[in-house]
Amino acid sequence: MDIQQLKTIYISQIKDDFTDQEINPNYFNALNSGVNLLFKAVYLERELAHLFISSLEDVLGEKSTDYNAFAAFVTYLEKYLKFICKTSGLKSEYESLSGFIKTLFLDNASFPCHERKDIKKLSGQAPLREFLCTAHCARLDVAHAKEKQQIMPNWCQNQVEILKNRNAVLMVFVLATLKYQEALKAKIRTEEVNNEPSIKSYLEKVVQKFSSLENGFVELNCAGNGYRGNVLELWKKTDGKRFFLFADAGMGKTTTLQYMVLQEAKVV
């Protein structure tokens, strides 16, 4: 499954819930951009990207109702939140899922979200809170199951429940991405600039390659358009415009052009 297929399936799984106005009216048409940004953001951390994409492919593909695949996937949520905190300059207390929930409800209108019974209270009333509570409980259930050595949560055999928990986690990934999108975009732009091939290093290679022409280069004389004289002087007079250099084979056309490139590279 390629990246574009993953994005398409990802969006299809949560698009109906994502339109809920409580999530945030500003995000109504932002699902596509949120998912695209998520995929760009995870690639800022190469190790995280490889593991996240592989695990995401499992839970969106043939293992979508496999509890073990989901358990592996949900562990990347807090790793991603930790990365976001680092990128956004947030305090370490917000690296956890419960910390992220606090950042969403700065007006202190928070809610109990540590137990499954809390989800039932929220069902049908507050979709955003229900997603967050479900994702948080799923993360705790997986952690507790691991600590208790394979004592699985009672919902792990129910395919519908596994998908519900998976979609809640998918939703939180996008919500976190959109909440801190400006910091993530700035980080991505910085990385793109830093990873661009350096023109300076390229020009240094050009100078090194043609530096031998500095000694013994014989300048060509030319005639055309009322001008007669040195080809390099004519080149300077063109002021960056193109001109054609015609001469018989072996007269030094290629060498002259290489010398011109050398002179330009030295200037830059």
Contacts in CASP RR format, 6 or more apart in sequence:
PFRMAT RR
TARGET T0000
AUTHOR 0000-0000-0000
METHOD contacts of the structure
MODEL  1
MDIQQLKTIYISQIKDDFTDQEINPNYFNALNSGVNLLFKAVYLERELAH
LFISSLEDVLGEKSTDYNAFAAFVTYLEKYLKFICKTSGLKSEYESLSGF
IKTLFLDNASFPCHERKDIKKLSGQAPLREFLCTAHCARLDVAHAKEKQQ
IMPNWCQNQVEILKNRNAVLMVFVLATLKYQEALKAKIRTEEVNNEPSIK
SYLEKVVQKFSSLENGFVELNCAGNGYRGNVLELWKKTDGKRFFLFADAG
MGKTTTLQYMVLQEAKVV
1 9 0 8 1.000
1 57 0 8 1.000
1 60 0 8 1.000
1 61 0 8 1.000
3 39 0 8 1.000
3 53 0 8 1.000
6 39 0 8 1.000
6 53 0 8 1.000
6 56 0 8 1.000
6 57 0 8 1.000
6 60 0 8 1.000
7 35 0 8 1.000
7 36 0 8 1.000
7 39 0 8 1.000
9 60 0 8 1.000
9 61 0 8 1.000
10 35 0 8 1.000
10 56 0 8 1.000
10 60 0 8 1.000
10 170 0 8 1.000
11 31 0 8 1.000
11 32 0 8 1.000
11 35 0 8 1.000
13 60 0 8 1.000
13 166 0 8 1.000
13 167 0 8 1.000
13 170 0 8 1.000
14 31 0 8 1.000
14 167 0 8 1.000
14 170 0 8 1.000
14 171 0 8 1.000
14 174 0 8 1.000
15 31 0 8 1.000
17 127 0 8 1.000
17 131 0 8 1.000
17 167 0 8 1.000
17 171 0 8 1.000
18 27 0 8 1.000
18 31 0 8 1.000
18 171 0 8 1.000
18 174 0 8 1.000
19 28 0 8 1.000
20 127 0 8 1.000
20 128 0 8 1.000
21 28 0 8 1.000
22 126 0 8 1.000
22 127 0 8 1.000
22 128 0 8 1.000
23 127 0 8 1.000
23 128 0 8 1.000
23 175 0 8 1.000
24 178 0 8 1.000
27 175 0 8 1.000
27 178 0 8 1.000
30 178 0 8 1.000
31 174 0 8 1.000
34 174 0 8 1.000
34 177 0 8 1.000
34 178 0 8 1.000
34 181 0 8 1.000
35 174 0 8 1.000
37 177 0 8 1.000
37 178 0 8 1.000
37 181 0 8 1.000
37 184 0 8 1.000
37 185 0 8 1.000
38 173 0 8 1.000
38 174 0 8 1.000
38 177 0 8 1.000
40 184 0 8 1.000
40 188 0 8 1.000
41 80 0 8 1.000
41 83 0 8 1.000
41 84 0 8 1.000
41 87 0 8 1.000
41 177 0 8 1.000
41 184 0 8 1.000
41 187 0 8 1.000
41 188 0 8 1.000
42 48 0 8 1.000
42 49 0 8 1.000
42 52 0 8 1.000
42 53 0 8 1.000
42 80 0 8 1.000
42 83 0 8 1.000
43 49 0 8 1.000
44 83 0 8 1.000
44 87 0 8 1.000
44 187 0 8 1.000
44 188 0 8 1.000
44 191 0 8 1.000
45 83 0 8 1.000
48 76 0 8 1.000
48 79 0 8 1.000
48 80 0 8 1.000
48 83 0 8 1.000
51 76 0 8 1.000
52 76 0 8 1.000
52 80 0 8 1.000
55 69 0 8 1.000
55 72 0 8 1.000
55 73 0 8 1.000
55 76 0 8 1.000
56 73 0 8 1.000
58 66 0 8 1.000
58 69 0 8 1.000
58 72 0 8 1.000
58 73 0 8 1.000
59 66 0 8 1.000
59 69 0 8 1.000
59 70 0 8 1.000
59 73 0 8 1.000
59 166 0 8 1.000
63 69 0 8 1.000
64 162 0 8 1.000
64 163 0 8 1.000
64 166 0 8 1.000
65 159 0 8 1.000
65 162 0 8 1.000
65 163 0 8 1.000
66 162 0 8 1.000
67 152 0 8 1.000
67 156 0 8 1.000
67 157 0 8 1.000
67 162 0 8 1.000
70 138 0 8 1.000
70 142 0 8 1.000
70 162 0 8 1.000
70 165 0 8 1.000
70 166 0 8 1.000
70 169 0 8 1.000
71 142 0 8 1.000
71 145 0 8 1.000
71 146 0 8 1.000
73 166 0 8 1.000
73 169 0 8 1.000
74 135 0 8 1.000
74 138 0 8 1.000
74 139 0 8 1.000
74 142 0 8 1.000
74 165 0 8 1.000
74 169 0 8 1.000
75 142 0 8 1.000
77 97 0 8 1.000
77 135 0 8 1.000
77 139 0 8 1.000
77 169 0 8 1.000
77 172 0 8 1.000
77 173 0 8 1.000
78 95 0 8 1.000
78 96 0 8 1.000
78 97 0 8 1.000
78 139 0 8 1.000
80 173 0 8 1.000
80 176 0 8 1.000
81 94 0 8 1.000
81 95 0 8 1.000
81 96 0 8 1.000
81 97 0 8 1.000
81 99 0 8 1.000
81 100 0 8 1.000
81 176 0 8 1.000
82 95 0 8 1.000
84 90 0 8 1.000
84 176 0 8 1.000
84 177 0 8 1.000
84 180 0 8 1.000
84 183 0 8 1.000
84 184 0 8 1.000
85 91 0 8 1.000
85 92 0 8 1.000
85 94 0 8 1.000
85 95 0 8 1.000
87 180 0 8 1.000
87 183 0 8 1.000
87 184 0 8 1.000
87 187 0 8 1.000
88 180 0 8 1.000
88 183 0 8 1.000
88 184 0 8 1.000
89 183 0 8 1.000
90 103 0 8 1.000
93 99 0 8 1.000
94 100 0 8 1.000
94 102 0 8 1.000
94 103 0 8 1.000
97 135 0 8 1.000
97 136 0 8 1.000
97 139 0 8 1.000
97 172 0 8 1.000
98 113 0 8 1.000
98 114 0 8 1.000
98 136 0 8 1.000
100 172 0 8 1.000
100 176 0 8 1.000
101 110 0 8 1.000
101 113 0 8 1.000
101 132 0 8 1.000
101 136 0 8 1.000
102 110 0 8 1.000
103 179 0 8 1.000
104 128 0 8 1.000
104 132 0 8 1.000
104 175 0 8 1.000
104 179 0 8 1.000
105 111 0 8 1.000
111 118 0 8 1.000
111 122 0 8 1.000
111 126 0 8 1.000
111 129 0 8 1.000
111 133 0 8 1.000
112 118 0 8 1.000
113 129 0 8 1.000
113 132 0 8 1.000
113 133 0 8 1.000
113 136 0 8 1.000
113 137 0 8 1.000
114 136 0 8 1.000
114 137 0 8 1.000
114 140 0 8 1.000
115 137 0 8 1.000
116 137 0 8 1.000
118 133 0 8 1.000
118 137 0 8 1.000
119 130 0 8 1.000
119 133 0 8 1.000
119 134 0 8 1.000
119 137 0 8 1.000
122 129 0 8 1.000
122 130 0 8 1.000
122 133 0 8 1.000
123 130 0 8 1.000
124 130 0 8 1.000
130 168 0 8 1.000
131 168 0 8 1.000
131 171 0 8 1.000
131 172 0 8 1.000
131 175 0 8 1.000
132 168 0 8 1.000
132 172 0 8 1.000
134 164 0 8 1.000
134 165 0 8 1.000
134 168 0 8 1.000
135 165 0 8 1.000
135 168 0 8 1.000
135 169 0 8 1.000
135 171 0 8 1.000
135 172 0 8 1.000
137 165 0 8 1.000
138 165 0 8 1.000
138 168 0 8 1.000
138 169 0 8 1.000
139 169 0 8 1.000
141 153 0 8 1.000
141 155 0 8 1.000
142 153 0 8 1.000
144 151 0 8 1.000
144 153 0 8 1.000
145 151 0 8 1.000
145 152 0 8 1.000
145 153 0 8 1.000
145 156 0 8 1.000
155 161 0 8 1.000
155 162 0 8 1.000
155 165 0 8 1.000
156 162 0 8 1.000
177 184 0 8 1.000
199 268 0 8 1.000
203 265 0 8 1.000
203 268 0 8 1.000
206 261 0 8 1.000
206 262 0 8 1.000
206 265 0 8 1.000
207 262 0 8 1.000
207 265 0 8 1.000
207 266 0 8 1.000
210 258 0 8 1.000
210 259 0 8 1.000
210 261 0 8 1.000
210 262 0 8 1.000
210 265 0 8 1.000
211 262 0 8 1.000
213 255 0 8 1.000
213 258 0 8 1.000
213 259 0 8 1.000
213 262 0 8 1.000
214 262 0 8 1.000
217 255 0 8 1.000
217 259 0 8 1.000
219 230 0 8 1.000
219 231 0 8 1.000
219 232 0 8 1.000
219 256 0 8 1.000
220 230 0 8 1.000
220 231 0 8 1.000
220 247 0 8 1.000
220 251 0 8 1.000
220 252 0 8 1.000
220 256 0 8 1.000
221 228 0 8 1.000
221 229 0 8 1.000
221 230 0 8 1.000
221 231 0 8 1.000
222 228 0 8 1.000
222 229 0 8 1.000
222 230 0 8 1.000
222 231 0 8 1.000
222 234 0 8 1.000
222 245 0 8 1.000
222 247 0 8 1.000
223 229 0 8 1.000
227 234 0 8 1.000
227 237 0 8 1.000
231 245 0 8 1.000
231 256 0 8 1.000
232 256 0 8 1.000
232 259 0 8 1.000
232 260 0 8 1.000
232 263 0 8 1.000
234 243 0 8 1.000
235 243 0 8 1.000
235 260 0 8 1.000
245 253 0 8 1.000
245 256 0 8 1.000
245 257 0 8 1.000
247 253 0 8 1.000
END
